Structure formats: C-alpha cells, structure tokens
Amino acid sequence: MRIEGKWIWSWVLVAVVVAMVITNWKTNSNHSEDTHKQLACTGEEAANKPSKVLEKNSSFKPKPYKYQLRDASRDGTGKIYMGREISQFMCHTGINWLERAEREREENPKRAVQGLQLAENAVVADIGSGSGYYAFRLAQLVPTGKVIGVDIQSEMVDFLNNKAKELGIENVESHLGKIDDVQLPGTSIDAAIMVDAYHEFSHPNEMMQSIYHALKPGGVIYLLEYRAEDPGVPIKPLHKMTQAQAIKEMKVIGLKHIRTDDFLPWQHFMVFKKPQ
C-alpha cells in the first residue's frame, strides 16, 4: 500500500507540474485563443462611441481601396489586402494586457525606443497607441517636441489623455482617428510609429494614405511587427507579418524601405521613409 501511495502522489505531482506549464504557456502567448476571444473587438464597437477628446479635422480624404472578401478564418476578418487576411483587432478591454509586466521580456521596449532616431523637437504620431505604453516612453525622446497618440477607440483615447494628466506629462496628447483615416493635418508630423498594430488595421491602404499625407517630406515610419518568418515566435499567424509583405504594402503607398533590424526578441524593427 505504501508503494502504491507513493506512485499515486508522484502522478499527482506530475499532473500539477504539467498544468502549471500549460497555464504559463497560455499566459505568455500574446494571442492565445482565450485571450484573443476576450480582447477581440469589432469595428462597429469602436466606431460608434464618441470621445470626450475633440477630433482634429483634416480636409484630406483617402482614396477607397477595393479589398477582396472571403470566409473569415478563426482569427481573421475575411478581408484580404495584397494576399494577406486582415486580423481582428484588440478591444479597449485589453488595456491591462497591454500594460502586462511580461511585455518587457517579450518585446524589450527599452531597446526598441533606443532604435528610434528622433530630434528632440520632433512631432511623433503613435498610431494605434492604445494605453500609451509606447507613447509615454517616446515622450522622453522629444522633450521639446510632442507625441500624438492616435487610436480609433474613444475609450483608449480617453485613457491615454487621463493618464497624461495624472502623470503630469505635457508633451503627450491623445487623438481620435477613424478606421480609414488618422485625421491629422498634412505635413504635420516628423515620424510615425506603429507597434503590433498595423496588421489589425481594417483599412490598411487608406490608413497609410492618411499617414503618408500627415508625414513631412523625408518623414520616417517605424513599423514593428512580430516576425512571421520565425516559427519560434509564439504569436498566431494573422498577428505576425513577414518583412517581404510589409515592404510590399508600404511600397504601394510610396514609402521607401530603409532597413530592417532584428535586435528585438520577437519583432521586426522596420524603417520606411517618405521621399523629400
């Protein structure tokens, strides 16, 4: 009986360890099925709620792009752009997930910010800024400049605006964009950064037209996306991009690929430039 009891307790211990490993893996997977179901958002949910923050009207109107449609995959929208199915996007209920402690290890944002080449007085747009995770880090690089956090969800915009006030950071402001237009004036920004956001744009062509319009001549776009070429990156396929796909999509807008750095754990760090 004693031997049998030891065996039983050994198997119980093994089961507990396996359960802990599986739970930890699910927690660290940025787009695990449970997490994605809880945080995925529809365009209607984001677009139909007004924000307390006033929009900056722009007379620019992007030219509509004709997308292909098909049955949506499990994590996609069924909308196809240049051979890529557009993924579902994160809802404002995911703010806490955006601020998770594991993000330091998974993305090394400190190193990412070090890779940005910005003048101290630069005006930078953080497109898809969410909770302001990157916006407040960028603010330190442009002490006499400004960071504009752009999001299409009013809850995200209000959150960033309130957080900036709470922290007393004066060079960060929030701005409500549209699903097909960042709503920024022409030649008003020196650079734009998109971190794990571009692949979720429901209207990527129109959005990039509007960002291109907002960039000054010679302005730079920093595009950070999870590496689709690397099977070791534990992110669902539609939430990753290959360098080749990103370059193709930026080129059609008129942006020149300057370089791609892979000094981050999971992401491409891609740099594009608007011609002078």
C-alpha positions as CSV (number, residue, x, y, z in Angstrom):
1,M,0.0,0.0,0.0
2,R,2.8,2.3,0.8
3,I,4.4,1.8,-2.6
4,E,1.1,2.4,-4.4
5,G,0.5,5.5,-2.4
6,K,3.9,6.9,-3.4
7,W,3.1,6.2,-7.0
8,I,-0.2,8.0,-6.7
9,W,1.4,11.0,-5.2
10,S,4.1,11.0,-7.9
11,W,1.5,11.1,-10.6
12,V,-0.4,13.9,-8.8
13,L,2.7,15.9,-8.7
14,V,3.4,15.3,-12.4
15,A,-0.1,16.4,-13.3
16,V,0.2,19.6,-11.2
17,V,3.5,20.5,-12.9
18,V,2.1,19.9,-16.4
19,A,-0.9,22.0,-15.6
20,M,1.4,24.8,-14.4
21,V,3.5,24.7,-17.6
22,I,0.4,24.7,-19.8
23,T,-1.1,27.7,-17.8
24,N,2.1,29.6,-18.1
25,W,2.4,29.0,-21.8
26,K,-1.1,30.2,-22.4
27,T,-0.4,33.3,-20.3
28,N,2.7,34.2,-22.3
29,S,1.2,33.6,-25.7
30,N,0.2,37.1,-26.8
31,H,-2.7,35.9,-28.9
32,S,-3.8,32.6,-27.2
33,E,-7.3,31.6,-28.2
34,D,-8.9,32.6,-24.8
35,T,-7.1,35.9,-24.7
36,H,-8.0,36.7,-28.2
37,K,-11.7,35.9,-27.8
38,Q,-11.8,38.2,-24.7
39,L,-9.9,41.1,-26.3
40,A,-11.0,41.0,-29.9
41,C,-13.2,43.9,-31.0
42,T,-15.3,44.7,-34.0
43,G,-15.1,47.9,-36.0
44,E,-18.7,48.8,-35.0
45,E,-17.9,48.6,-31.3
46,A,-15.0,51.0,-31.8
47,A,-16.6,53.4,-34.2
48,N,-19.9,54.1,-32.6
49,K,-18.8,55.6,-29.3
50,P,-18.0,59.4,-29.2
51,S,-14.9,60.5,-27.4
52,K,-14.5,63.4,-24.9
53,V,-11.4,64.3,-26.8
54,L,-12.1,66.5,-29.9
55,E,-11.0,65.3,-33.3
56,K,-8.6,67.3,-35.4
57,N,-10.4,67.6,-38.6
58,S,-8.5,67.1,-41.8
59,S,-9.6,68.0,-45.3
60,F,-7.7,65.0,-46.7
61,K,-9.9,62.1,-47.9
62,P,-8.1,58.8,-48.7
63,K,-8.9,57.1,-52.0
64,P,-11.0,54.0,-51.3
65,Y,-9.2,50.7,-51.9
66,K,-11.1,47.6,-53.2
67,Y,-10.4,44.7,-50.9
68,Q,-11.1,41.1,-51.6
69,L,-13.5,39.2,-49.4
70,R,-13.8,35.6,-48.4
71,D,-14.9,33.5,-45.4
72,A,-13.1,34.6,-42.3
73,S,-10.6,32.4,-40.7
74,R,-10.8,31.7,-37.0
75,D,-8.8,34.9,-36.1
76,G,-9.4,36.9,-39.2
77,T,-11.9,39.2,-40.7
78,G,-12.2,37.6,-44.2
79,K,-10.9,40.8,-45.7
80,I,-7.9,40.4,-47.9
81,Y,-5.2,43.0,-48.7
82,M,-2.4,42.2,-51.1
83,G,-2.7,38.5,-50.3
84,R,-2.9,39.0,-46.5
85,E,-6.0,38.3,-44.4
86,I,-6.6,41.2,-42.0
87,S,-6.8,40.1,-38.4
88,Q,-9.4,41.0,-35.8
89,F,-8.2,43.8,-33.6
90,M,-7.9,44.3,-29.8
91,C,-10.7,45.9,-27.9
92,H,-10.3,48.6,-25.2
93,T,-11.0,45.9,-22.6
94,G,-7.4,44.7,-23.3
95,I,-5.8,47.8,-21.7
96,N,-4.5,45.8,-18.7
97,W,-3.0,43.2,-21.1
98,L,-1.2,46.0,-22.9
99,E,0.5,47.0,-19.7
100,R,1.4,43.5,-18.6
101,A,4.8,43.0,-16.9
102,E,5.8,40.2,-19.3
103,R,5.9,42.7,-22.2
104,E,9.4,43.9,-21.1
105,R,10.8,40.4,-21.7
106,E,8.8,39.6,-24.8
107,E,9.3,42.9,-26.7
108,N,12.2,44.8,-24.9
109,P,10.6,48.2,-25.5
110,K,13.6,49.9,-24.0
111,R,15.7,48.6,-26.8
112,A,13.0,49.5,-29.4
113,V,12.9,53.1,-28.2
114,Q,16.7,53.2,-28.4
115,G,16.5,52.3,-32.1
116,L,14.4,55.4,-32.9
117,Q,16.2,58.4,-34.4
118,L,14.3,61.4,-33.4
119,A,15.1,65.1,-32.9
120,E,14.3,66.5,-29.5
121,N,11.7,68.8,-31.0
122,A,10.1,66.1,-33.3
123,V,6.4,65.6,-33.6
124,V,5.7,61.9,-33.5
125,A,2.4,60.0,-34.0
126,D,2.0,56.7,-32.2
127,I,-0.6,55.1,-34.4
128,G,-2.8,52.5,-32.5
129,S,-1.4,53.9,-29.3
130,G,-3.8,52.0,-27.0
131,S,-2.9,52.6,-23.4
132,G,0.1,54.8,-24.2
133,Y,2.6,52.1,-23.4
134,Y,4.9,53.4,-26.1
135,A,3.7,57.0,-26.2
136,F,5.0,57.8,-22.7
137,R,8.3,56.2,-23.5
138,L,8.6,58.2,-26.7
139,A,7.8,61.5,-24.8
140,Q,11.2,61.3,-23.1
141,L,13.0,61.4,-26.5
142,V,11.2,64.5,-27.6
143,P,11.3,66.9,-24.6
144,T,10.7,70.0,-26.7
145,G,8.5,68.1,-29.2
146,K,5.3,66.2,-29.0
147,V,3.8,62.7,-29.1
148,I,0.3,62.3,-30.6
149,G,-1.3,59.0,-29.5
150,V,-3.8,58.1,-32.2
151,D,-6.5,55.4,-31.7
152,I,-9.9,54.6,-33.2
153,Q,-11.4,53.6,-29.9
154,S,-12.6,56.5,-27.8
155,E,-12.0,54.5,-24.6
156,M,-8.3,54.2,-25.5
157,V,-8.1,57.9,-26.4
158,D,-9.7,58.9,-23.1
159,F,-7.5,56.6,-21.1
160,L,-4.3,58.0,-22.6
161,N,-5.5,61.6,-22.1
162,N,-6.4,61.0,-18.5
163,K,-3.1,59.2,-17.8
164,A,-1.1,62.0,-19.3
165,K,-2.8,64.4,-16.9
166,E,-2.3,62.1,-13.9
167,L,1.4,61.8,-14.7
168,G,1.8,65.5,-15.5
169,I,3.3,64.8,-18.9
170,E,2.6,67.7,-21.1
171,N,4.1,66.6,-24.4
172,V,1.7,63.7,-24.9
173,E,-1.8,64.2,-26.3
174,S,-4.5,61.8,-27.4
175,H,-6.3,62.0,-30.7
176,L,-9.3,60.1,-32.1
177,G,-8.8,58.8,-35.6
178,K,-11.1,56.9,-37.9
179,I,-10.8,53.3,-39.2
180,D,-9.6,54.6,-42.6
181,D,-8.0,58.0,-41.6
182,V,-5.7,59.2,-38.8
183,Q,-7.3,62.6,-39.2
184,L,-4.1,64.6,-38.9
185,P,-3.2,67.7,-40.9
186,G,-0.9,67.4,-43.9
187,T,2.9,67.5,-43.3
188,S,2.3,67.9,-39.6
189,I,4.4,65.0,-38.2
190,D,8.1,64.1,-38.4
191,A,7.6,60.4,-37.7
192,A,5.0,57.8,-37.0
193,I,5.4,54.6,-35.1
194,M,3.2,51.5,-35.2
195,V,3.8,48.7,-32.7
196,D,2.0,45.4,-33.3
197,A,-0.9,47.5,-34.7
198,Y,-0.7,47.8,-38.4
199,H,-1.7,44.2,-39.2
200,E,-5.0,44.9,-37.4
201,F,-6.0,47.9,-39.5
202,S,-9.3,47.2,-41.1
203,H,-8.4,49.7,-43.9
204,P,-4.6,49.5,-44.2
205,N,-4.3,51.2,-47.6
206,E,-6.5,54.2,-46.7
207,M,-4.8,54.5,-43.2
208,M,-1.4,54.5,-44.8
209,Q,-2.5,57.1,-47.3
210,S,-3.5,59.4,-44.5
211,I,-0.3,58.7,-42.5
212,Y,1.7,59.5,-45.7
213,H,-0.3,62.7,-46.1
214,A,0.5,63.7,-42.4
215,L,4.2,63.0,-42.8
216,K,6.6,65.8,-43.7
217,P,8.8,65.2,-46.7
218,G,11.6,63.0,-45.5
219,G,9.5,61.8,-42.6
220,V,10.0,58.3,-41.2
221,I,7.8,55.4,-40.3
222,Y,8.8,52.9,-37.8
223,L,6.9,49.6,-38.2
224,L,7.2,46.9,-35.5
225,E,5.6,43.6,-36.2
226,Y,6.0,40.1,-34.9
227,R,8.2,38.1,-37.3
228,A,6.2,35.7,-39.4
229,E,9.3,34.1,-40.7
230,D,10.2,32.8,-37.3
231,P,8.1,29.8,-36.1
232,G,9.6,30.2,-32.7
233,V,7.7,33.4,-32.1
234,P,4.6,32.2,-30.2
235,I,2.1,34.5,-31.9
236,K,-0.9,33.5,-34.0
237,P,-0.2,33.7,-37.8
238,L,-2.5,36.5,-38.6
239,H,-0.9,38.7,-35.9
240,K,2.5,38.3,-37.5
241,M,4.0,39.8,-40.7
242,T,6.9,38.9,-42.9
243,Q,9.3,41.6,-43.9
244,A,8.5,41.0,-47.6
245,Q,4.8,41.5,-47.0
246,A,5.3,44.7,-45.0
247,I,7.7,46.2,-47.7
248,K,5.2,45.3,-50.4
249,E,2.4,47.1,-48.5
250,M,4.4,50.2,-47.7
251,K,5.8,50.4,-51.3
252,V,2.4,50.7,-52.9
253,I,1.8,53.8,-50.7
254,G,5.1,55.4,-51.9
255,L,7.3,54.7,-48.9
256,K,10.9,53.6,-49.3
257,H,12.3,50.7,-47.2
258,I,15.4,52.0,-45.5
259,R,16.3,49.0,-43.3
260,T,15.1,46.2,-41.1
261,D,16.7,45.4,-37.8
262,D,16.1,42.3,-35.8
263,F,17.6,43.2,-32.5
264,L,14.2,42.7,-30.7
265,P,13.2,39.3,-29.3
266,W,10.1,38.7,-31.4
267,Q,9.6,41.6,-33.7
268,H,10.9,43.1,-36.9
269,F,12.0,46.7,-36.5
270,M,11.4,48.1,-39.9
271,V,12.1,51.7,-41.1
272,F,10.5,53.4,-44.1
273,K,10.8,56.9,-45.4
274,K,8.7,59.4,-47.3
275,P,10.6,60.9,-50.3
276,Q,11.8,64.5,-49.9
